[in-house]
Amino acid sequence: MAGISAEQVAELVPCSLEQVRRLEELGILGPHREDGLFEPAAVHVVRLMDAFEEAGVSLDDIGRGVATGELSFPLGLFLPDPAPMSKTYEDLGAELDRGPELLRRLSRELGLPPLPGDRIRDEDAELLSLVVGKFDLADDDDLSRFARLYGGAMQRLVPSGLQWFDRTVRQRVTTWGLPDAERDMAVYKRGGEFAEVVATVVPWLQRRHREHAVLEYLVNVTEASMEERGMTPAQPKRPPAIAFLDLTGYTALAEEHGDEAAAELAVGLAGVVDEAAREYGGRPVKWLGDGVMFHFADPARAVVGGLELIEQTESAVSVPARIGINAGAVVAQEGDYFGRTVNVAARIADYARPHEVLVSEEARQSADEADVRFELIGDVPLKGVSRSVRLHRVTRAA
């Protein structure tokens, strides 16, 4: 966005022109560009100052802090250009023939509370129009679940990223012994670079994960259809094994200390599981937030490796772990694996208790190992699996 006048700043905030001039006089807003106009980020600064003043913070004190270099507000490095707001939720509801309260509810569930005066950003209105228009088969509760799903994911991701930036960048810069102004500018510069990287990584990663999710969905639908018609393909003589390791304390840790702390735990785990799995011919396929998916060419080694993974994981990170293992045909695509074998292995891991290694009957039959003992649990109904799965608990023979 090109430079904007004081009148345009006031219109975008919105506020009085006098308020813009007052912040300019206090030294909070500015300096001007060479052409005498304001940077678009001035709108964000005015809104923030309005909020400070409403909370009882003295703008005179803030102005003095800016003058001494103790305070600065380079919001243009981190925030996008101010978005226009040309309509209200009432206006949007009339356009879409939907109740405005539904649209306000969806905004809140996306984590974006409606603005004072019922105004809505044009970009937010465009997004809500897309969601409501494309999901014409969804009722209000379905739309609400969609909004909570994606809004909640972003609300967890963004603060965790900022925690990472604070620890990795800001805290290190403070040890350089720079004057306050130079230190702040160094942090702000790297903050802008961080925002640029994240703005690229998030949509790219979402697109890549969507590719895998669509492949998984199509494989599952195809296998289920073939199974219903009695067309189940013959199993290989020596099927591979899929194992899922799950950290049972991961979710609680993330809720109590934040996703950044949980991610730190995962970093500590990475080297351990990689080394332990490869020792038994396994390969970590991907991380899944609270665990890891593995592929083993030999089910027998997967079973023994599962016991080793539990022991080394719990020794390294002091968090209870559990493992589920299944053997059978898998569909391989771009380094990932899909199909019923994978789904059942994941569900077995969900069913296992802390410290347990549970395996399916198919994995047990393919893993005649003298070093382990199999204890029959029984035929267990697993969530999302059409028929019961016979499970065995694995322990060391000794």
C-alpha positions in Angstrom: 0.0 0.0 0.0 1.3 3.5 -0.9 1.6 6.2 1.7 -1.6 7.5 3.3 -2.7 10.9 4.6 -3.7 11.8 8.1 -7.3 11.9 6.9 -7.0 8.4 5.5 -5.4 7.1 8.7 -8.4 8.5 10.7 -10.8 6.9 8.3 -9.2 3.5 8.5 -8.9 3.4 12.3 -11.6 4.9 12.5 -11.0 7.9 14.8 -11.0 11.6 14.7 -8.4 13.5 12.8 -7.6 15.3 16.0 -6.5 12.0 17.6 -4.1 11.4 14.7 -2.6 14.9 15.1 -2.3 14.5 18.8 -0.2 11.2 18.4 1.9 13.0 15.8 2.6 15.8 18.3 3.5 13.4 21.0 6.1 11.8 18.7 4.3 8.4 18.8 3.1 8.5 15.3 5.7 9.1 12.6 8.1 10.1 11.3 6.6 11.1 8.0 7.8 9.7 4.8 9.7 12.0 2.4 6.4 12.6 0.6 4.8 13.8 3.8 2.5 10.8 4.1 2.2 8.1 6.7 3.1 4.5 6.4 0.0 2.3 6.4 1.2 0.7 9.7 0.3 4.1 11.3 -3.3 2.8 11.4 -2.2 -0.1 13.7 -0.3 2.3 16.0 -3.3 4.6 16.4 -5.6 1.6 17.2 -3.0 0.4 19.8 -2.7 3.8 21.4 -6.5 4.1 21.6 -6.5 0.8 23.5 -3.7 1.8 25.8 -5.5 5.1 26.7 -8.8 3.3 27.3 -6.9 1.0 29.7 -5.6 4.0 31.6 -2.1 4.1 30.2 -0.8 7.7 29.8 0.0 8.5 26.1 2.3 11.3 27.4 4.4 8.7 29.2 4.4 6.6 26.0 5.5 9.6 24.0 8.4 10.2 26.4 9.4 6.5 26.1 9.5 6.8 22.4 11.6 10.0 22.6 14.2 8.3 24.7 14.3 5.2 22.6 12.9 3.0 25.4 9.7 2.3 23.4 9.1 1.8 19.7 6.2 0.4 17.7 7.4 -0.8 14.2 4.2 -2.7 13.6 4.7 -2.5 9.9 7.4 -5.2 10.2 4.9 -7.7 11.6 1.4 -6.8 10.7 -0.2 -6.6 7.2 -1.4 -3.3 5.7 -4.7 -2.3 7.4 -7.7 -3.9 5.9 -10.7 -1.8 4.9 -14.0 -2.3 6.7 -16.9 -1.3 4.4 -19.7 -3.3 5.9 -21.2 -4.8 9.0 -22.3 -8.3 10.0 -25.9 -7.2 9.4 -25.0 -6.1 5.8 -23.2 -9.4 5.2 -26.0 -11.5 6.6 -28.4 -9.7 4.2 -26.1 -10.4 1.3 -25.8 -14.1 2.1 -29.4 -14.6 3.3 -28.0 -15.9 6.6 -28.6 -14.6 10.1 -25.9 -12.1 11.2 -25.6 -13.9 14.5 -24.4 -17.1 12.8 -21.6 -15.0 11.1 -20.6 -13.4 14.4 -20.6 -16.8 16.0 -18.3 -18.2 13.2 -15.9 -15.2 13.6 -15.7 -15.9 17.4 -15.1 -19.6 16.8 -12.3 -18.8 14.3 -10.8 -16.8 17.2 -11.6 -13.4 15.7 -14.2 -11.5 17.9 -16.5 -9.1 16.1 -15.3 -5.5 16.1 -17.0 -2.6 17.9 -19.9 -1.2 15.9 -20.5 -4.6 14.3 -17.9 -3.8 11.6 -16.2 -6.6 9.8 -13.0 -6.5 7.7 -13.6 -6.9 4.0 -11.2 -9.9 3.9 -13.1 -11.5 6.8 -16.4 -10.9 5.0 -14.9 -12.5 1.9 -13.8 -15.6 3.9 -17.1 -16.1 5.6 -18.9 -15.7 2.3 -16.7 -18.4 0.9 -17.3 -20.8 3.8 -21.1 -20.3 4.0 -21.4 -20.4 0.2 -19.3 -23.5 -0.6 -20.6 -25.6 2.4 -24.2 -25.3 1.4 -24.9 -28.8 2.8 -23.6 -27.9 6.2 -26.0 -26.7 8.9 -25.1 -24.1 11.5 -23.5 -26.6 13.9 -21.5 -28.1 11.1 -20.2 -24.7 10.1 -19.4 -24.0 13.8 -17.3 -27.2 14.1 -15.4 -26.2 10.9 -14.6 -22.8 12.4 -13.5 -24.2 15.8 -11.4 -26.9 14.0 -9.3 -24.4 12.0 -9.5 -21.5 14.4 -8.3 -23.6 17.3 -5.4 -25.0 15.3 -4.2 -21.5 14.4 -4.7 -20.2 17.9 -2.3 -22.9 19.2 0.2 -22.6 16.4 0.7 -18.8 16.3 1.6 -18.3 20.1 3.8 -21.3 20.0 5.7 -19.8 17.1 6.2 -16.6 19.0 7.5 -18.5 22.0 10.0 -20.1 19.7 11.0 -16.7 18.3 11.4 -15.2 21.8 13.6 -18.1 23.0 15.7 -18.5 19.8 16.1 -14.9 18.7 15.1 -12.2 21.3 16.7 -13.8 24.3 20.0 -14.3 22.4 20.0 -10.8 21.1 19.7 -9.4 24.6 23.1 -11.1 25.4 25.0 -9.1 22.8 25.4 -6.0 25.0 23.9 -3.6 22.5 22.4 -0.2 23.4 18.6 -0.5 23.9 17.7 1.1 20.6 20.1 -1.0 18.5 19.0 -4.2 20.4 15.3 -3.4 19.7 16.0 -2.8 16.0 18.0 -6.1 15.7 15.0 -7.9 17.3 12.5 -6.1 15.1 14.5 -6.8 11.9 14.6 -10.5 12.7 11.0 -10.5 13.8 10.0 -9.2 10.3 12.1 -12.0 8.7 10.4 -14.5 11.0 7.0 -13.3 10.0 8.0 -13.5 6.3 9.1 -17.1 6.7 6.0 -18.2 8.6 3.7 -16.5 6.0 5.3 -18.8 3.4 5.7 -22.0 5.5 2.1 -22.2 6.8 0.2 -22.3 3.5 2.9 -24.5 1.9 2.8 -27.0 4.8 -1.0 -27.0 4.9 -1.1 -27.8 1.2 1.5 -30.6 1.5 -0.4 -32.2 4.4 -3.6 -31.9 2.5 -2.1 -33.9 -0.4 -1.3 -36.7 2.1 -4.7 -36.6 3.7 -6.5 -36.8 0.4 -4.4 -39.8 -0.6 -5.1 -41.5 2.7 -8.8 -40.8 2.3 -8.9 -42.3 -1.2 -6.9 -45.4 -0.2 -9.2 -46.0 2.8 -12.4 -45.6 0.7 -11.0 -47.9 -2.0 -10.0 -50.6 0.4 -13.3 -50.4 2.3 -15.2 -50.8 -1.0 -13.2 -53.8 -2.1 -13.6 -55.4 1.3 -17.4 -55.0 1.1 -17.4 -56.8 -2.3 -15.1 -59.6 -1.1 -12.2 -58.4 -3.2 -9.6 -58.2 -0.4 -6.1 -58.6 -2.0 -3.9 -61.4 -1.0 -1.4 -60.6 1.7 2.3 -60.8 1.0 4.2 -63.8 2.4 6.4 -61.5 4.5 4.4 -58.3 5.0 6.0 -55.2 6.4 5.0 -53.8 9.8 3.7 -50.3 10.7 4.3 -49.1 14.3 3.0 -46.0 16.0 4.7 -44.7 19.1 2.5 -42.3 21.2 3.6 -40.1 24.1 0.7 -40.3 26.5 1.7 -37.2 28.4 2.2 -35.0 25.4 -1.3 -33.4 25.2 -1.3 -32.6 28.9 2.2 -31.1 28.6 1.1 -28.9 25.7 -2.0 -27.8 27.6 -0.1 -26.9 30.7 3.1 -25.4 29.3 2.2 -24.6 25.7 3.0 -26.2 22.3 6.6 -24.9 22.4 7.4 -26.9 25.5 5.8 -30.0 23.9 7.8 -29.4 20.7 11.0 -29.2 22.8 10.1 -32.6 24.2 9.7 -33.9 20.7 13.1 -32.5 19.7 14.7 -34.4 22.6 12.9 -37.6 21.4 13.9 -37.3 17.8 17.4 -38.6 18.0 16.5 -41.4 20.4 13.7 -42.9 18.3 15.6 -42.5 15.0 18.6 -44.5 16.4 16.6 -47.1 18.1 14.4 -47.8 15.1 17.2 -48.1 12.7 19.0 -50.5 14.9 16.1 -52.9 14.2 15.6 -52.1 10.6 12.9 -49.6 11.1 12.5 -46.1 9.6 10.7 -43.2 11.2 8.2 -42.1 8.6 6.7 -38.9 10.1 6.0 -37.1 13.3 2.4 -36.7 14.3 2.4 -34.1 17.1 2.3 -36.6 20.0 4.2 -39.5 18.4 6.0 -41.1 15.5 5.0 -43.5 12.7 7.5 -46.2 11.8 7.9 -48.6 8.9 9.7 -52.0 9.5 10.4 -54.4 6.6 10.5 -57.3 9.1 7.6 -57.6 11.6 9.7 -59.7 14.0 12.3 -56.9 14.3 9.5 -54.4 14.7 8.2 -56.2 17.8 11.6 -56.4 19.5 12.3 -52.8 18.4 9.0 -51.7 19.9 10.2 -52.8 23.3 13.5 -51.1 22.8 11.7 -47.9 21.7 9.5 -47.8 24.8 12.5 -48.2 27.1 14.8 -45.7 25.4 12.0 -43.1 24.9 10.9 -43.2 28.5 14.5 -43.0 29.7 15.2 -40.0 27.4 12.2 -37.8 28.0 10.6 -39.1 31.2 7.1 -39.2 29.6 5.1 -42.5 29.4 5.0 -44.0 25.9 3.0 -46.8 24.2 3.3 -48.6 20.9 0.8 -50.3 18.5 2.1 -52.6 15.7 0.3 -54.2 12.8 1.6 -56.1 9.8 0.1 -56.3 6.3 0.1 -54.8 2.9 0.5 -51.0 2.6 0.1 -48.5 -0.1 3.3 -46.5 -0.5 3.3 -42.9 -1.9 6.1 -40.4 -1.8 7.7 -41.9 1.3 4.4 -42.3 3.2 2.2 -45.3 3.8 -1.5 -45.6 3.7 -4.3 -48.2 4.0 -6.0 -50.4 6.6 -2.7 -51.8 8.0 -1.7 -48.3 8.9 -5.1 -47.3 10.3 -5.2 -50.4 12.5 -1.7 -49.8 13.8 -2.7 -46.3 14.8 -5.8 -47.5 16.6 -3.9 -50.2 18.4 -1.5 -47.5 19.8 -4.6 -45.5 20.9 -5.9 -48.5 22.8 -2.6 -49.4 24.5 -1.9 -48.2 28.0 1.2 -46.3 29.1 4.4 -48.5 28.8 2.7 -51.1 26.7 3.6 -52.6 23.3 0.5 -54.2 21.7 0.5 -56.1 18.4 -2.1 -57.5 16.1 -2.5 -61.2 15.3 -1.0 -60.5 11.9 2.1 -59.0 13.5 2.3 -61.9 16.0 2.1 -64.5 13.3 4.9 -62.8 11.4 7.1 -62.3 14.4 8.2 -65.7 15.8 10.8 -64.3 18.2 12.3 -66.3 21.0 13.3 -63.1 22.8 9.7 -61.9 23.5 6.6 -63.3 25.1 3.0 -62.7 23.7 0.1 -62.4 26.1 -3.3 -62.7 24.4 -5.6 -59.8 25.3 -8.5 -60.9 23.0 -10.6 -59.6 20.2 -11.0 -55.9 20.7 -13.3 -53.4 19.0 -11.2 -50.4 17.9 -12.6 -47.0 17.0 -12.9 -46.6 13.2 -12.2 -50.3 12.5 -15.0 -52.3 11.0 -14.3 -55.5 12.8 -12.6 -56.5 16.1 -8.9 -56.9 16.1 -7.1 -59.7 18.0 -4.4 -58.1 20.2 -1.4 -59.4 22.1 0.7 -57.7 24.7 4.5 -58.0 24.2 7.0 -58.4 27.0 10.6 -59.6 27.1 10.9 -63.4 27.5 13.2 -63.1 30.4 
